[in-house]
Amino acid sequence: MERPVPDTAARMPGMYVRERVLIACAVLLIALFGFTAFIARQYHRTVHRYADQWFATGESAMQSGQTRAAINDFRNALVYKPEDPTFQFHLAQALASAGQESESRAYLMNLLSENPGSGPINLTLARIAVREKNKTDAIRYYHLAIDGVWDADPLKQRWEVRRELCEYLLNQGDVQQAEPDLIALAQDVPLRDVTSEKLAGDLLLRAGLWSRALAEFRSVLATDRRDPEALAGAGRAAFELGDYAEAVNYFNRMPRDQRDAADTSPMLQTAEQAQEMNALRPGLPASQQARRAAKALSVANARVLACAQQRGETLSTTAASSSDGLQQLYATAQQNKRAWTVPSLSQQPDQITAVMAFAFQAEAAATKVCGPPQTAADKALSLIASNPAGRANE
């Protein structure tokens, strides 16, 4: 028997139908995947847009001082992007500003575990520690912030953090602990940043680091010799160093209204008096030493007489000795009246040291009995006594 021949033509329509169905299903599946991806992208875009809008609103509220509103806005932003570290950090800052330190610290510590070298995070923790009066943590976090990573202008950011640390320590009265950071601050002043140089100089003045402060202000004056703030700072530093001539020079270069201000005028007057009385300053000619010593003696004698009058005492060489020593000082001055004149001291300069010692003794005795000196001349004499050569009190 002959085998039947397959009817290929009869089978072809069925095969085409199945292939068409498979192709259609594949196309539909691809379309569904594409549509799903499109919907997902649209969803994420919408979510991110809402998150960014809430975040921007929170930033605006913070800048306007509306801290509570900013906290709510940042929380809403985190609803849409709960893992965003930027949103978490700004919420932590807002919480800290609102006094909610515990919650703020929780966010910050979580962020710090992921990014331990972050300068901004450590700085925020330092400020929280300051508000909580935790000095140990404050100093630790400040130093971590100084050594930390900053995205924009890291050198300037680290300098500003160190300045904040120095101000904090000085406000705490801890000059000794502040000193290393103050020195580093002055050394790292940004190039050609006059404002920062003056800030560093002011902090060095607060710490009593007179020589370093003077160097900072001189650096400013090398750029602008008329800068009034730098002149005031340099004058104060020179005054504290006992360099009264230099102090007078700086003060006199200031504008008159600032020179006559309450915080400058007394120093200028005292410096001028000290400049006229310090006979012990090295390098002076004998004639100038004599004039200065005679002026110092005159001021001291006047102080003794004024103190005696304040106590109702009459000083004379024939009066009974007073228990406070003023009578004896008066008698010594009278006995040496002719020898301690300008002409005599010019011829015998070896007596100048004795004259100045007597003037210092008289001023100290009057201060002990009648209280601190009140006039610029008496204040100047007391300052010379404590630092006759100058530049030795830092």
Secondary structure by P-SEA (a helix, b strand, c coil): ccccccccccaaaaaaaaaaaaaaaaaaaaaaaaaaaaaaaaaaaaaaaaaaaaaaaaaaaaaacaaaaaaaaaaaaaaaccccaaaaaaaaaaaaaacaaaaaaaaaaaaaaaccccaaaaaaaaaaaaaacaaaaaaaaaaaaaabbbccaaaaaaaaaaaaaaaaaaaacccccaaaaaaaaaaacccccaaaaaaaaaaaaaacaaaaaaaaaaaaaaaccccaaaaaaaaaaaaaacaaaaaaaaaaacccccccccccaaaaaaaaaaaacccccccccaaaaaaaaaaaaaaaaaaaaaaaaaacccccccccccccaaaaaaaaaaaacccccaaaaaacccaaaaaaaaaaaaaaaaaacccccccaaaaaaaaaaacccccccc
